[in-house]
């Protein structure tokens, strides 16, 4: 394994206030460093949209510093605008996001660069509930199928189209096929983030009413085979996400008792890994099973545990309402549906529970 340069190491912990040095120091003006910069922007956007946006605003100028051919520099600038547009979207500024994508499209670029841009743009159109998102995702997939088949960005575009079908048309089975197709392309070690996104969206398909067991079992076998082949550590987020998918399958097609035990295990794994967003979501799944079983006390306990986590202000406000509803026994199907909309971004009917046991 080759040595990692100091410049590359620095990219992994870059903050917005460091961007000026990246723009003025030639050691950073390589395509490898630039790709690492974009990954750092994406990571920061997930941690803090405002911080991620501050860093991503430097991406177009940075792309112009690269020591590469004119065509490669142009493609880098297109990727920069794609990253900037995604950062604006995460911040909620949809107008600036659209402008960034339009700026990238004006540059033309190779099929790979355009496919990357259109996949990100389709994500924005989904948020705007614009049915054109499906056509945009189709265009991205067509470009990437021809120019970069089986790559991470190709898989990501399939996931975006799956989400578009789910949210804009309600076609769960159609979206499920795209998630499984994407999963077949991904290496859980090299493509962890996109791999986990495919698993997560498959889980959402189960929650939203997927009635076909065979594709879900096939996806599980595919996912688990990938984990074994790549020798991914069992104490890892990809393993936890696959176990979460299996728990949902147990709940839907098998035993809620086995599902409950598996959700508990996944929850413990995610907490030990510091994956608090996923931990909150699995806590909601477990609370839903307790609610369906009529058990109030475990829901109170879970809400109290979540209140201790280092979450964002928005998430803390959501957890506070969860805690209040559980404490005064007004936790109901409406509360659960609201929590799923806020924490998962999905809406689905929650079963009416049996009479509460008070345990």
C-alpha positions in Angstrom: 0.0 0.0 0.0 1.5 3.4 -1.0 2.2 6.2 1.3 -0.4 8.9 1.8 1.1 12.3 1.1 0.8 15.1 3.8 -1.5 17.0 1.4 -3.9 14.1 1.2 -3.9 13.6 4.9 -4.7 17.2 5.4 -7.7 16.9 3.1 -9.4 14.5 5.4 -9.6 17.1 8.2 -10.0 20.3 6.1 -12.2 23.1 7.5 -13.6 26.1 5.6 -10.9 28.4 7.2 -8.2 26.3 5.6 -9.5 26.7 2.0 -7.4 29.8 1.2 -4.2 27.8 1.7 -5.4 25.1 -0.6 -6.0 27.7 -3.3 -2.5 29.2 -2.9 -0.3 26.2 -2.2 0.7 24.2 -5.3 1.2 20.9 -3.4 -2.7 20.7 -3.4 -3.1 21.3 -7.1 -3.5 17.7 -8.1 -6.6 15.8 -9.3 -6.2 13.4 -6.5 -6.2 16.2 -3.9 -9.1 17.8 -5.6 -11.2 14.6 -5.5 -10.4 14.3 -1.8 -11.5 17.9 -1.3 -14.9 17.2 -2.9 -15.3 14.1 -0.6 -14.4 16.3 2.4 -17.1 18.8 1.2 -19.7 16.0 1.1 -18.7 14.7 4.5 -18.9 18.2 6.0 -22.3 18.8 4.4 -23.6 15.7 6.2 -22.1 16.8 9.5 -23.1 20.5 9.2 -24.7 21.9 6.0 -23.6 25.4 6.7 -19.9 24.4 7.2 -20.0 22.2 4.2 -21.4 25.0 2.1 -18.7 27.3 3.2 -16.0 24.9 2.0 -17.9 23.9 -1.2 -18.0 27.6 -2.3 -14.3 27.3 -2.9 -14.6 24.3 -5.2 -15.0 26.0 -8.6 -12.0 28.3 -7.9 -9.9 25.3 -6.7 -10.7 23.4 -9.9 -9.1 26.2 -12.0 -5.8 25.7 -10.1 -5.3 22.1 -11.1 -2.2 21.1 -13.1 -4.1 19.1 -15.8 -5.3 19.3 -19.3 -8.0 21.8 -20.3 -10.6 19.0 -20.7 -9.8 17.5 -17.3 -9.9 20.9 -15.7 -13.3 21.5 -17.3 -14.7 18.2 -15.9 -13.3 19.1 -12.5 -15.1 22.4 -12.6 -18.4 20.6 -13.5 -17.9 18.3 -10.5 -17.2 21.4 -8.4 -20.5 23.0 -9.4 -22.3 19.7 -8.7 -20.8 19.6 -5.2 -21.7 23.2 -4.7 -25.3 22.7 -5.9 -25.7 19.7 -3.5 -24.3 21.8 -0.6 -26.8 24.6 -1.4 -29.6 22.0 -1.5 -28.6 20.6 1.9 -28.7 24.2 3.3 -32.2 24.6 1.8 -31.3 27.2 -0.8 -32.8 25.6 -3.8 -32.5 28.6 -6.0 -28.7 28.8 -5.6 -28.5 25.1 -6.0 -30.3 25.3 -9.4 -28.0 28.1 -10.5 -24.9 26.0 -9.6 -26.2 23.0 -11.6 -27.0 25.3 -14.6 -23.4 26.8 -14.4 -22.0 23.3 -14.6 -24.2 22.2 -17.5 -23.1 25.2 -19.5 -19.6 23.8 -19.6 -20.5 20.7 -21.5 -17.9 18.2 -20.4 -17.5 14.4 -20.8 -20.4 12.0 -20.4 -19.0 11.0 -17.0 -18.9 14.6 -15.8 -22.4 15.3 -17.1 -23.8 12.1 -15.7 -22.4 13.1 -12.3 -24.0 16.5 -12.5 -27.4 15.2 -13.7 -27.6 12.7 -10.9 -27.0 15.5 -8.3 -29.5 17.7 -10.1 -32.1 15.0 -10.1 -31.7 14.9 -6.3 -32.6 18.6 -6.2 -35.7 18.1 -8.4 -36.9 15.3 -6.1 -36.7 17.7 -3.2 -38.8 20.2 -5.3 -41.3 17.4 -6.0 -40.6 17.9 -9.7 -41.5 14.9 -11.8 -38.7 15.8 -14.3 -36.3 14.3 -11.7 -37.0 10.9 -13.3 -36.0 12.1 -16.8 -32.9 13.8 -15.3 -31.9 10.6 -13.5 -32.6 8.6 -16.7 -30.2 10.9 -18.6 -27.6 10.5 -15.9 -27.9 6.7 -16.0 -27.8 6.5 -19.8 -24.6 8.6 -19.9 -22.9 6.5 -17.1 -24.0 3.2 -18.5 -22.2 4.1 -21.7 -19.1 5.8 -20.2 -18.7 4.4 -16.7 -20.7 1.2 -16.2 -20.6 -0.4 -12.8 -18.9 2.5 -11.1 -19.8 4.1 -7.8 -21.4 7.2 -9.5 -23.4 4.9 -11.8 -24.8 3.1 -8.7 -25.5 6.4 -7.0 -27.5 7.6 -10.0 -29.6 4.4 -9.9 -30.3 5.1 -6.2 -31.4 8.6 -7.0 -33.8 7.3 -9.7 -35.2 4.8 -7.2 -35.9 7.6 -4.7 -37.5 9.6 -7.5 -39.9 6.7 -8.3 -40.7 6.2 -4.7 -41.4 9.8 -3.8 -42.8 11.1 -7.0 -44.9 8.1 -8.3 -45.2 5.8 -5.2 -43.9 2.9 -7.3 -42.1 1.0 -4.5 -41.3 -2.1 -6.6 -39.8 0.0 -9.4 -37.6 1.8 -6.9 -36.6 -1.4 -5.2 -35.2 -2.8 -8.5 -33.0 0.3 -8.9 -31.6 -0.1 -5.3 -30.8 -3.8 -5.9 -29.2 -3.0 -9.2 -27.0 -0.4 -7.5 -26.1 -2.8 -4.7 -24.8 -5.3 -7.2 -22.2 -2.7 -8.4 -20.9 -1.7 -5.0 -17.9 -2.7 -2.9 -18.8 -2.3 0.7 -15.3 -1.5 1.7 -14.4 1.0 -1.1 -17.9 2.5 -1.6 -19.2 2.4 2.0 -21.4 5.6 1.8 -23.2 4.6 -1.4 -23.4 1.0 -0.3 -25.1 2.0 2.9 -27.4 4.3 1.0 -28.6 1.4 -1.2 -29.2 -0.7 1.9 -31.1 2.1 3.6 -33.4 2.7 0.7 -34.1 -1.0 0.4 -35.2 -0.8 4.0 -37.4 2.1 3.3 -39.0 0.0 0.5 -39.8 -2.7 3.1 -41.3 -0.1 5.5 -43.4 1.4 2.7 -45.1 -1.9 1.9 -42.9 -4.0 -0.4 -44.8 -7.3 -0.8 -42.2 -9.3 -2.7 -40.0 -11.4 -0.5 -37.7 -13.0 -3.1 -36.1 -9.7 -4.2 -35.4 -8.7 -0.6 -33.8 -12.1 0.2 -31.8 -11.8 -3.0 -30.6 -8.4 -2.0 -29.6 -9.6 1.5 -27.6 -12.5 0.0 -25.9 -10.1 -2.4 -25.1 -7.7 0.4 -23.8 -10.4 2.7 -21.7 -12.0 0.0 -20.1 -8.6 -0.7 -19.2 -8.2 3.0 -17.6 -11.6 3.1 -15.7 -11.2 -0.1 -14.3 -7.9 0.9 -13.6 -9.2 4.5 -15.3 -6.1 6.0 -15.0 -6.0 9.8 -18.1 -7.3 11.5 -18.0 -4.2 13.8 -18.6 -1.8 11.0 -21.5 0.4 9.7 -22.0 -1.7 6.5 -22.5 -4.9 8.6 -24.9 -3.0 11.0 -26.9 -1.7 8.0 -27.3 -5.2 6.5 -28.4 -6.6 9.9 -30.9 -3.7 10.0 -32.2 -4.7 6.6 -32.5 -8.4 7.8 -34.5 -7.2 10.9 -37.0 -5.3 8.7 -37.3 -8.5 6.5 -38.0 -10.6 9.7 -40.6 -8.1 10.8 -42.3 -8.0 7.4 -42.2 -11.6 6.4 -41.3 -13.6 9.5 -41.1 -13.0 13.2 -41.5 -9.7 15.0 -39.7 -11.3 18.1 -36.6 -12.0 16.0 -36.8 -8.6 14.4 -37.0 -7.0 17.9 -33.8 -8.8 19.0 -32.0 -8.0 15.8 -33.0 -4.3 16.1 -31.5 -4.2 19.6 -28.3 -5.7 18.4 -28.0 -3.3 15.5 -28.8 -0.4 17.8 -25.9 -1.4 20.2 -23.5 -1.8 17.2 -24.4 1.7 15.8 -24.0 3.3 19.2 -20.5 1.8 19.7 -19.5 3.0 16.2 -20.7 6.5 17.0 -23.2 6.4 14.1 -25.8 8.4 16.0 -28.1 9.4 13.1 -28.5 5.7 12.2 -28.8 4.9 15.9 -31.8 7.3 16.2 -33.5 5.7 13.2 -33.1 2.2 14.4 -34.3 3.3 17.8 -37.5 4.5 16.1 -37.9 1.1 14.4 -37.6 -0.6 17.8 -40.0 1.9 19.4 -42.5 1.2 16.6 -42.4 -2.6 17.4 -42.9 -1.8 21.1 -45.8 0.4 20.2 -47.5 -2.2 18.0 -47.0 -4.6 20.9 -48.6 -2.1 23.3 -45.5 -1.6 25.4 -45.1 2.0 26.6 -42.2 1.8 29.1 -39.5 0.7 26.7 -40.4 3.7 24.4 -39.9 6.0 27.3 -36.6 4.5 28.1 -35.4 4.8 24.5 -36.5 8.4 24.2 -34.5 9.2 27.4 -31.4 7.6 26.0 -31.7 9.5 22.8 -31.9 12.8 24.7 -28.3 12.2 25.9 -26.8 12.0 22.4 -24.7 14.7 20.7 -27.2 15.6 18.1 -28.0 18.7 16.0 -30.4 21.3 17.4 -33.1 20.2 15.0 -32.7 16.5 16.0 -32.8 17.4 19.7 -36.1 19.3 19.2 -37.6 16.2 17.5 -36.3 13.9 20.3 -37.7 16.3 22.9 -41.2 15.9 21.4 -40.7 12.1 21.3 -39.7 12.2 25.0 -42.7 14.3 26.0 -45.2 12.2 24.1 -43.8 9.0 25.6 -43.8 10.5 29.1 -47.5 11.5 29.1 -48.6 8.4 27.2 -49.8 10.5 24.2 -47.4 8.6 22.0 -49.7 7.4 19.1 -49.8 6.6 15.4 -49.8 10.2 14.5 -46.6 10.8 16.6 -44.9 7.8 15.0 -45.8 8.9 11.4 -44.5 12.4 12.2 -41.2 11.0 13.6 -40.7 8.8 10.5 -41.3 11.9 8.2 -38.7 13.9 10.2 -36.1 11.2 10.9 -36.4 9.0 7.8 -38.0 11.3 5.3 -40.8 8.8 4.6 -44.5 8.6 5.3 -46.3 5.3 5.8 -49.3 3.9 7.8 -48.4 2.6 11.3 -50.4 -0.3 12.6 -52.8 0.2 15.5 -51.4 -1.4 18.7 -53.0 -3.7 21.1 -54.1 -2.4 24.4 -51.0 -1.0 26.2 -49.6 -3.4 28.8 -47.8 -0.6 30.7 -44.7 -2.8 31.0 
